[in-house]
Structure formats: structure tokens, C-alpha cells
Amino acid sequence: MKAFLLKSILLLAIVSMLAAAALGAAWWYANRPLPLASPTIEFTVQRGFNMRQAAREISAAGADVHPEALYWIARLDGKAGRIVAGSYEIQTGLNARELIDKLYRGEVTRAELLIVEGWTFRQVRRAIETHPYVRVDTADLSDEEILARIGAAESHPEGLFFPDTYLFDRHTSALEVFRVSHQAMQRRLEQAWEQRDPGVPLGSPYEALILASIIEKETGLADDRLLVSSVFTNRLRIGMRLQTDPTVIYGFGEAFEGRLRRRHLETDHEYNTYTRAGLPPTPIAMPGWDSLIAAVQPAESEYFYFVARGDGSSQFSRNLADHNRAVNRFIRGRGG
């Protein structure tokens, strides 16, 4: 009997020692800095991944992480059941417990993309598809196919993407970035249209978007924006041609040489507002919020003309005679 008790006590002691050793090893593993293949590594956790699957991705990216060990450490910490999908970045010195916390809290790395007011769709597409952290899935798609993939009702992409700074998970698809920007423009355009002056000569939100894009390209000084809008609004009301250079330039596309000449103004095409009345068929750029509001809430004025002063501001005129004098002064340099 004594021998049995001694053996039992010895066995319990051995088990306790092994358990203590295991706990010590687990504690050491959980708190030691993870060996990394480089000072910084990046990895992506897909939606629906569990801790073991995430560990495999992390290991493939260059971190010495054992999937089972990471799972059990997370389970002991009560964090095995929640992982936030997204792109992550870890640096030398991070331990397994800190890694689990990072996955649990969703400390994903973000990328930034700026879409500038007045950009054309060609510029927007180039910015998205050349961004170092965008996963390009649109390279073989036409503009029309991109619109169809993101659920846009329009067939022409110009003006449909809101100028803003966008933050997104690294390696987000190009289509997703297009979708987010398009939805932002739809919301902003709807908000602007709801605030429109009932007297504006615009028949739809899309017409407001077209006018806003012209205002965006014609405004050199923000303080002039509402007056620029008033000029175009006054012309639309009486059926006068808009005669705005940016629409003519847009119509020539990449064939435009960089300097507007009389032959450009006299060459008829669907965007030439010197030869055709009314608005062009589509926007000519991406207008910002201020231009959207200016299109639907123009200043009240009697102006029908304006010309650039050369300092970013514009000189506004009520009649052609005053306008010609302004052109002589500010463009031809002939005095007042």
C-alpha cells in the first residue's frame, strides 16, 4: 500500500512538473518575439478565416507561427472565436499574444487614395489602377464594363465618382474602390438635388451633375463659383449657348494639343457648346460638393459673360460690350 501511494505521489509530481513545464513553454511561446523573414511583413486575412487558417497565411508571409499553438493561445485568452478580416502589417518584436490582439481588434493597415476635384475619369482610373495597394481587377475591362460591374445605371463614366480622400484596406480590389466612390457621388448628388432652387433650369440630377462639372472646370477662385454658375444658369434660361472652352477641349479628348484655337471652337462635335445649344451630353469632369451646390443654388445675377483676369479670379459682365472691353483688358492687354 505504501509503495502504491509513493508511486501515485511520484506520478502526480511528474504530471505537475510536466504541466508546469508545458505552461512555462506556452507562456514563453506566447510572449517571445516572433521570428520574421524581414523587419516588416504583410498578410491578408480573408473573411471567414479561423485562427488556424489565419496562422497559415501569416506563416506563408514570413512569420514563424505554428497554427495550433496560435489557436490554443487565442483560446486560452478567450479570443479564438473572433478574427477581423483585412490586411495587416507586423514588425520585428511582436509576440504571439500581441499578434492575436491585433487580429482580434482588427488593427488592419489602411491605404489612402485621393481623387481630385476636376479630374476626368481617365485620370481617376489611372490613379486607382496604379495605386500600389489596390488589387487591380479592372485592367481588361472597358469603362462600360466597369460601370456594369459596380451597378451604375449610366453608360458613360465621366462625373460619376466623387472627389475625396478614400481610406481602404490594403489590397482592396479596384472595382470596390470604384464602387465606393460612385456610391459617394450618388449620395452627394441626391443631397444637392434635394436642396435645389426650384427655379433652376435643370430637369434632372444628371443635368445638375453636368452643369456642376462645367462650373468645376471654369472656376479659378472659389469665391467666384456661385457667379460662374449664375452666368450659365442665365444663359440656359434664355436658350443662349453656354460657349464654355472646357467642354470643347473635353470633346477632342487625347487629340487636343494643349492650346485652344479658333478652329477648335468652330469644329462641331457633341461637346462643343459654341456650336450647340444646351448642356453637353455628359459631365466633363468630377465635380466636388461646392460645385454641385453651385449648380443647383446659383447666385442671383444679371451676368451673362465672364473672362479670366489672369490671377485666378474672373471679371463678370452683363452685356457683350462690357465683356469685349474686359477681354481687351485682361486677355489682349489693350487697357480698359
TIFI-692844 format. One record per residue (C-alpha): residue number from 1; x, z, y. Coordinates in nm, 4 decimals. Each point is the difference from the previous one (the first is absolute). Layout:
REM residues N
  num         u         w         v
  NUM         X         Z         Y
...
This chain:
REM residues 336
  num         u         w         v
    1    0.0000    0.0000    0.0000
    2    0.2796    0.0890    0.2384
    3    0.1723   -0.3282   -0.0832
    4   -0.3194   -0.1930    0.0783
    5   -0.0380    0.1765    0.3344
    6    0.3602   -0.0695    0.0878
    7   -0.0445   -0.3666   -0.0850
    8   -0.3187   -0.0161    0.2077
    9    0.1657    0.1648    0.2956
   10    0.2968   -0.2328   -0.0322
   11   -0.2295   -0.3030   -0.0182
   12   -0.1924    0.1114    0.3069
   13    0.3248    0.0544    0.1823
   14    0.1189   -0.3474   -0.0936
   15   -0.3336   -0.1541    0.1071
   16    0.0138    0.1911    0.3276
   17    0.3542   -0.1149    0.0572
   18   -0.0948   -0.3602   -0.0761
   19   -0.3043    0.0240    0.2249
   20    0.2105    0.1493    0.2755
   21    0.2572   -0.2726   -0.0500
   22   -0.2732   -0.2651    0.0079
   23   -0.1478    0.1458    0.3158
   24    0.3436    0.0188    0.1518
   25    0.0675   -0.3618   -0.0925
   26   -0.3381   -0.1036    0.1397
   27    0.0661    0.1903    0.3211
   28    0.3447   -0.1602    0.0262
   29   -0.1416   -0.3475   -0.0650
   30   -0.2829    0.0470    0.2480
   31    0.2283    0.1162    0.2799
   32    0.3187   -0.1995   -0.0479
   33    0.0521   -0.3050    0.2258
   34   -0.1077   -0.3121   -0.1864
   35    0.2828   -0.2457   -0.0692
   36   -0.0764   -0.3262    0.1833
   37    0.1536   -0.3438   -0.0485
   38    0.0338   -0.0323    0.3789
   39   -0.0371    0.2367    0.2980
   40   -0.3569   -0.1226    0.0529
   41   -0.2357   -0.1568   -0.2509
   42   -0.3482   -0.1439    0.0414
   43   -0.2800   -0.0209   -0.2532
   44   -0.3730   -0.0684   -0.0081
   45   -0.2615    0.2057   -0.1831
   46   -0.2939   -0.2172   -0.0947
   47   -0.3558    0.1249    0.0319
   48   -0.1052    0.1837   -0.3159
   49    0.3521    0.0954   -0.1131
   50    0.0484    0.3387   -0.1647
   51    0.3155    0.2080    0.0390
   52    0.1697   -0.1493   -0.3060
   53   -0.0643   -0.3554    0.1219
   54    0.1219    0.0900    0.3483
   55    0.3169    0.1498   -0.1516
   56    0.0687   -0.3252   -0.1845
   57   -0.0263   -0.1945    0.3275
   58    0.2289    0.2499    0.1718
   59    0.2510   -0.0187   -0.2839
   60   -0.0029   -0.3825    0.0102
   61    0.0677    0.0162    0.3744
   62    0.3212    0.1949   -0.0584
   63   -0.0776    0.3716   -0.0286
   64    0.0978    0.2069   -0.3050
   65   -0.3495    0.1309   -0.0757
   66   -0.1361    0.0820   -0.3466
   67   -0.3753   -0.0777   -0.0159
   68   -0.0888    0.2902   -0.2313
   69    0.2043    0.2516    0.1983
   70   -0.1566   -0.1125    0.3276
   71   -0.3471    0.0197   -0.1524
   72    0.0452    0.3559   -0.1263
   73    0.1549    0.1241    0.3239
   74   -0.2967   -0.1510    0.1884
   75   -0.2417    0.1541   -0.2476
   76    0.1552    0.3445    0.0331
   77   -0.0291   -0.0352    0.3787
   78   -0.3628   -0.1092   -0.0317
   79    0.0699   -0.3451    0.1472
   80   -0.0034   -0.2298   -0.3019
   81   -0.3566   -0.1180    0.0578
   82    0.0488   -0.1508    0.3461
   83    0.2345   -0.2770    0.1064
   84   -0.0497   -0.2004    0.3180
   85    0.0620   -0.3719   -0.0461
   86    0.2315   -0.1791    0.2394
   87    0.3614   -0.0790    0.0800
   88    0.2533    0.2811    0.0108
   89    0.3589    0.0514    0.1054
   90    0.2253    0.2807   -0.1232
   91    0.3540    0.0973    0.0974
   92    0.2910    0.1757   -0.1631
   93   -0.0556    0.3763   -0.0231
   94   -0.3678   -0.0091   -0.0962
   95   -0.0891    0.2010   -0.3112
   96   -0.2775   -0.0544   -0.2564
   97   -0.2312    0.2619    0.1507
   98    0.0366   -0.1521    0.3482
   99   -0.0655   -0.3434   -0.1494
  100   -0.3203    0.1266   -0.1608
  101   -0.1082    0.1530    0.3325
  102    0.0647   -0.3331    0.1689
  103   -0.2185   -0.1845   -0.2512
  104   -0.2676    0.2699    0.0150
  105   -0.0234   -0.0012    0.3809
  106    0.0246   -0.3780    0.0221
  107    0.3023   -0.0150    0.2301
  108    0.0124   -0.3783   -0.0216
  109    0.2364   -0.2085    0.2073
  110   -0.1604   -0.2100    0.2708
  111    0.0877   -0.3330    0.1532
  112   -0.0946   -0.1190    0.3469
  113   -0.1166   -0.3419    0.1159
  114   -0.0712   -0.1037    0.3587
  115   -0.2430   -0.2818    0.0793
  116    0.0435   -0.0892    0.3655
  117   -0.2821   -0.0878    0.2369
  118   -0.0024   -0.3730    0.0644
  119    0.1687   -0.0957   -0.3265
  120   -0.1357   -0.3003   -0.1873
  121   -0.0911    0.0200   -0.3669
  122    0.3187   -0.1869   -0.0840
  123    0.1999    0.2825    0.1574
  124   -0.2114    0.2673   -0.1705
  125    0.0431   -0.1624   -0.3395
  126    0.3742   -0.0306    0.0475
  127    0.0272    0.3672    0.1000
  128   -0.1944    0.1172   -0.3044
  129    0.1629   -0.2259   -0.2556
  130    0.3563    0.0698    0.1176
  131   -0.0443    0.3771    0.0273
  132    0.2566    0.1701   -0.2275
  133   -0.2545    0.2435   -0.1436
  134   -0.2926   -0.2357   -0.0525
  135   -0.0573   -0.1368   -0.3495
  136   -0.0687   -0.3664    0.0701
  137   -0.2891   -0.1333   -0.2050
  138   -0.1049   -0.2670    0.2512
  139    0.2982   -0.2360    0.0064
  140   -0.1822   -0.2709   -0.1962
  141   -0.3350    0.0495    0.1720
  142   -0.1360   -0.2116    0.2842
  143   -0.1417    0.1691    0.3087
  144   -0.3499   -0.0728   -0.1278
  145    0.0804    0.1528   -0.3399
  146    0.1289    0.3176    0.1660
  147   -0.3256    0.0318    0.1921
  148   -0.2012   -0.0482   -0.3183
  149    0.2081    0.2620   -0.1872
  150   -0.0543    0.2652    0.2686
  151   -0.3717   -0.0679    0.0274
  152    0.0003   -0.1607    0.3462
  153   -0.3043   -0.2095    0.0829
  154    0.1928   -0.2290    0.2353
  155    0.1895   -0.3106   -0.1088
  156    0.2612    0.0083    0.2797
  157    0.2353    0.3007    0.0218
  158    0.0815   -0.0005    0.3693
  159   -0.1068    0.3102    0.1910
  160   -0.1227    0.1889   -0.3058
  161    0.2772    0.2622   -0.0281
  162    0.0146    0.2937    0.2375
  163    0.3284    0.0590    0.1883
  164    0.1186    0.3506   -0.0802
  165    0.2703    0.2023   -0.1739
  166   -0.0876    0.0371   -0.3669
  167    0.1377    0.2665   -0.2343
  168   -0.0213   -0.0716   -0.3721
  169    0.1574    0.1002   -0.3290
  170    0.3165   -0.1899   -0.0738
  171   -0.0542   -0.2934   -0.2350
  172   -0.3627   -0.0381    0.1054
  173   -0.1129   -0.3575   -0.0616
  174   -0.0154   -0.2516    0.2825
  175   -0.3674   -0.0605   -0.0761
  176   -0.0735    0.3684    0.0509
  177    0.1744   -0.0016    0.3395
  178   -0.1982   -0.3095    0.1006
  179   -0.3203    0.1694   -0.1195
  180    0.0610    0.3183    0.1979
  181    0.0826   -0.1897    0.3198
  182   -0.3011   -0.2301   -0.0402
  183   -0.2332    0.2943   -0.0518
  184    0.1463    0.1671    0.3086
  185   -0.0807   -0.3084    0.2091
  186   -0.3527   -0.0175   -0.1397
  187   -0.0617    0.3629    0.0979
  188    0.1470   -0.0428    0.3478
  189   -0.1878   -0.3233    0.0650
  190   -0.3258    0.1615   -0.1062
  191    0.0657    0.2964    0.2299
  192    0.0761   -0.2297    0.2929
  193   -0.3070   -0.2165   -0.0635
  194   -0.2242    0.3058   -0.0006
  195    0.1343    0.0859    0.3470
  196   -0.0458   -0.3500    0.1467
  197   -0.1549   -0.0697    0.3362
  198   -0.3351   -0.1631   -0.0823
  199    0.0734   -0.2697    0.2557
  200    0.3175   -0.1392   -0.1573
  201   -0.0399   -0.3664   -0.1041
  202    0.1094    0.0632   -0.3592
  203   -0.2199   -0.0635   -0.2997
  204    0.1781    0.1952   -0.2726
  205    0.2819    0.2456   -0.0698
  206    0.2139   -0.2941   -0.1123
  207   -0.0401   -0.1669    0.3394
  208    0.1084    0.3282    0.1570
  209    0.3061   -0.0054   -0.2257
  210    0.0821   -0.3542    0.1127
  211   -0.0282    0.0916    0.3678
  212    0.1983    0.3195   -0.0530
  213    0.2844   -0.1990   -0.1548
  214    0.0138   -0.2256    0.3073
  215   -0.0023    0.3024    0.2310
  216    0.2826    0.1509   -0.2074
  217    0.2178   -0.3088    0.0455
  218   -0.0849   -0.0466    0.3689
  219    0.0547    0.3598    0.1161
  220    0.3462    0.0816    0.1267
  221   -0.0918    0.3267    0.1689
  222   -0.2416    0.2425   -0.1642
  223   -0.1717    0.0780    0.3313
  224   -0.1019   -0.3663    0.0273
  225   -0.1699   -0.0196   -0.3386
  226   -0.3583    0.0627    0.1164
  227    0.0336   -0.2516    0.2829
  228    0.1464   -0.2605   -0.2360
  229   -0.3042    0.0572   -0.2178
  230   -0.2283   -0.0364    0.3014
  231    0.1438   -0.3436    0.0781
  232   -0.0709   -0.1319   -0.3489
  233   -0.3393    0.1699   -0.0077
  234   -0.0974   -0.1561    0.3339
  235    0.1082   -0.3424   -0.1255
  236   -0.1926    0.0349   -0.3255
  237   -0.3134    0.0949    0.1926
  238   -0.0032   -0.3243    0.1991
  239    0.1343   -0.2276   -0.2726
  240    0.3364   -0.0482    0.1696
  241    0.2935   -0.0797   -0.2281
  242    0.2275    0.2965   -0.0655
  243    0.3173   -0.2052    0.0614
  244    0.2330    0.2564   -0.1522
  245    0.3511   -0.1029   -0.1027
  246    0.0398    0.2286   -0.3057
  247   -0.2825   -0.1759   -0.1842
  248    0.1643   -0.3372    0.0574
  249    0.3339    0.1312   -0.1247
  250   -0.1647    0.1548   -0.3056
  251   -0.1620   -0.3303   -0.0900
  252    0.3376   -0.1713   -0.0273
  253    0.1254    0.2658   -0.2405
  254    0.3631   -0.0263   -0.1089
  255    0.0194   -0.3464    0.1577
  256   -0.0003    0.1553    0.3484
  257    0.3451   -0.0444    0.1530
  258   -0.0045    0.3113    0.2180
  259   -0.0911   -0.1409    0.3415
  260   -0.3538   -0.0935    0.1002
  261   -0.0240   -0.3437    0.1615
  262   -0.2818   -0.2084    0.1420
  263   -0.0157   -0.2121   -0.3140
  264   -0.0807    0.3138   -0.1981
  265   -0.2894    0.0816    0.2318
  266   -0.1343   -0.3548   -0.0272
  267    0.0260   -0.0236   -0.3786
  268   -0.3418    0.0777   -0.1409
  269   -0.0271    0.2346   -0.2975
  270   -0.2465    0.2716   -0.1012
  271    0.2016    0.2741    0.1751
  272    0.0506   -0.1907    0.3265
  273   -0.2161    0.1891    0.2489
  274    0.0968   -0.2517    0.2702
  275   -0.1752   -0.2842   -0.1840
  276   -0.2762    0.1982   -0.1723
  277   -0.2543    0.2476    0.1328
  278   -0.0666    0.3434   -0.1433
  279    0.2068    0.2166   -0.2265
  280    0.2459   -0.1453   -0.2514
  281   -0.1114    0.0102   -0.3656
  282    0.2062    0.3071   -0.0970
  283    0.2081    0.2727    0.1610
  284    0.3538   -0.0986    0.0953
  285    0.1712    0.3362   -0.0583
  286   -0.0543    0.3608   -0.1024
  287   -0.1628    0.1844    0.2927
  288    0.0409    0.3733    0.0491
  289   -0.2720    0.2499    0.0792
  290    0.0316   -0.0351    0.3786
  291   -0.0532   -0.3749   -0.0216
  292   -0.2989    0.0445   -0.2307
  293   -0.1610    0.2336    0.2508
  294    0.0903   -0.2293    0.2905
  295   -0.1746   -0.2905   -0.1732
  296   -0.3288    0.1887   -0.0283
  297    0.0271    0.2055    0.3199
  298    0.1550   -0.2314    0.2611
  299    0.0405    0.1067    0.3590
  300   -0.2642   -0.1246    0.2435
  301    0.1679   -0.2549    0.2240
  302   -0.0490   -0.3338    0.1728
  303    0.3318   -0.1317   -0.1292
  304    0.0228   -0.3324   -0.1817
  305    0.3770   -0.0536    0.0132
  306    0.3240    0.1873   -0.0458
  307    0.3676   -0.0857   -0.0046
  308    0.3061    0.1968   -0.1033
  309    0.1987    0.1464    0.2880
  310    0.3229    0.0059   -0.1999
  311    0.0250    0.3784   -0.0265
  312   -0.2525    0.0405   -0.2811
  313   -0.2997    0.0341    0.2312
  314   -0.2526   -0.2672    0.0961
  315   -0.1447   -0.1320    0.3240
  316   -0.3778   -0.0415   -0.0218
  317   -0.2031   -0.2487    0.2051
  318   -0.3686   -0.0655    0.0613
  319    0.0265   -0.3743    0.0603
  320    0.2236   -0.2966   -0.0749
  321    0.1446   -0.0230    0.3520
  322    0.1241    0.3609   -0.0127
  323    0.1281   -0.0575   -0.3510
  324    0.1986   -0.3071    0.1020
  325    0.1603    0.1991    0.2809
  326    0.0897    0.2715   -0.2509
  327    0.1502   -0.2595   -0.2359
  328    0.2083   -0.1448    0.2853
  329    0.1239    0.3461    0.0896
  330    0.0728    0.1481   -0.3409
  331    0.0699   -0.3030   -0.2177
  332    0.1282   -0.2719    0.2296
  333    0.1653    0.2326    0.2496
  334   -0.1426   -0.1698    0.3072
  335   -0.1048    0.3106    0.1869
  336   -0.3508    0.1290    0.0810
